[in-house]
Amino acid sequence: MLRRKLSIVLLAASSCFLSQKSFALSKDSSGFIKLYEDTLKQLQFGRLGPRKTDQQKEEANTRFKIMLQKALNLPRSFDYSFDSLTTIARLESPDKKFRIINWNLPKDDGSQEYFGFIQSLNPKTKKYVLYQLTDKSADIADPQSKVLTTDKWFGMLYYKIIVEKADKKPEYVLLAWQGYSKLVTRKIIEVLSFSSDGTPTFGKSIFNHLPSSYKGSPKRIIFQYSSNVSMTLEYNSSKNIIQFDLLGPTEPGLEGQYQYYGPSFQIDGLGYKDGKWDYIVNVDARNNNHGDEKFKDPKKGDNQDNKKPIYTPH
């Protein structure tokens, strides 16, 4: 009887302690987030490793994703850096309107699956809302022409956020990498927009004067090339230009077979002008004066540079 009474007293004391601790954490959740981060730090490596099967990596990845989602749903998690999670990418917009956290899961066949979250500020409530990114790349036909949502996302790894203002409203362009297969790698110029309540969408027709090889009005630009080579896709802030290698096949007869594509000796670009990104032929990477760049229309035949092989999206 005495032992039972003692157990009841200890249980009541423990409940009181936990209630006080929860109350303290509700004011400042950073301590609680740190506990999640410590667990995530251990879980992050469970989804990697050449000796693990796809099923083992997927199971470990699910545990990691669920734990991270719980951490990101806590108050003030937007300001928490998660620096110890070295296997994921974390990008925050310069205006602090959103943050992207995402990562890839390599498969045995050389393909990749992508995962992530966006924390987006709701302008009305002034609170950050968490959106999960669901990779549906395999189900998206002609991805260059589609406007997509977080539930139907063209998976990729983002590494740069570029901010411009169109009609006084911020517009975001993202640079990304996508490991498509063992033979082909992609780099992507993505457009991210937000509705009035902060809901994100991907893809927008803001690209002007593209070469004739680009069909229609693409919502994003996708470059494809051999996994055996590297391609430059970067933002030159001093010139306000997105610059990239002009891609082409190693032989004329290999057009459209992207495992044989690689950089030529030419750098082209996109420069922001009047709410659009205009195609620039043959960017002078040595010139830091944006005003000296000429916005040429690549569709016109009077430019000799147009005779060089240009990457043709399909």
HELIX and SHEET records of a PDB file:
HELIX    1   1 LEU A    2  LYS A   27  1                                  26    
HELIX    2   2 SER A   30  LEU A   43  1                                  14    
HELIX    3   3 GLN A   44  ARG A   47  5                                   4    
HELIX    4   4 ASP A   54  LEU A   72  1                                  19    
HELIX    5   5 SER A   77  ASP A   79  5                                   3    
HELIX    6   6 SER A  137  ASP A  139  5                                   3    
HELIX    7   7 PRO A  143  SER A  145  5                                   3    
HELIX    8   8 PRO A  252  LEU A  254  5                                   3    
HELIX    9   9 TYR A  258  TYR A  260  5                                   3    
HELIX   10  10 HIS A  290  ASP A  292  5                                   3    
HELIX   11  11 GLN A  304  LYS A  307  5                                   4    
SHEET    1   A 4 ALA A  89  GLU A  92  0                                        
SHEET    2   A 4 PHE A  98  PRO A 106 -1                                        
SHEET    3   A 4 GLN A 112  ASN A 122 -1                                        
SHEET    4   A 4 LYS A 127  THR A 134 -1                                        
SHEET    1   B 5 LEU A 148  THR A 149  0                                        
SHEET    2   B 5 PRO A 200  PHE A 202 -1                                        
SHEET    3   B 5 VAL A 184  PHE A 194 -1                                        
SHEET    4   B 5 LYS A 169  GLY A 179 -1                                        
SHEET    5   B 5 LEU A 157  ALA A 166 -1                                        
SHEET    1   C 4 LEU A 148  THR A 149  0                                        
SHEET    2   C 4 PRO A 200  PHE A 202 -1                                        
SHEET    3   C 4 VAL A 184  PHE A 194 -1                                        
SHEET    4   C 4 ILE A 221  SER A 226 -1                                        
SHEET    1   D 5 PHE A 207  ASN A 208  0                                        
SHEET    2   D 5 LYS A 276  ILE A 280  1                                        
SHEET    3   D 5 TYR A 261  LYS A 273 -1                                        
SHEET    4   D 5 ILE A 241  PRO A 249 -1                                        
SHEET    5   D 5 LEU A 233  ASN A 236 -1                                        
END                                                                             
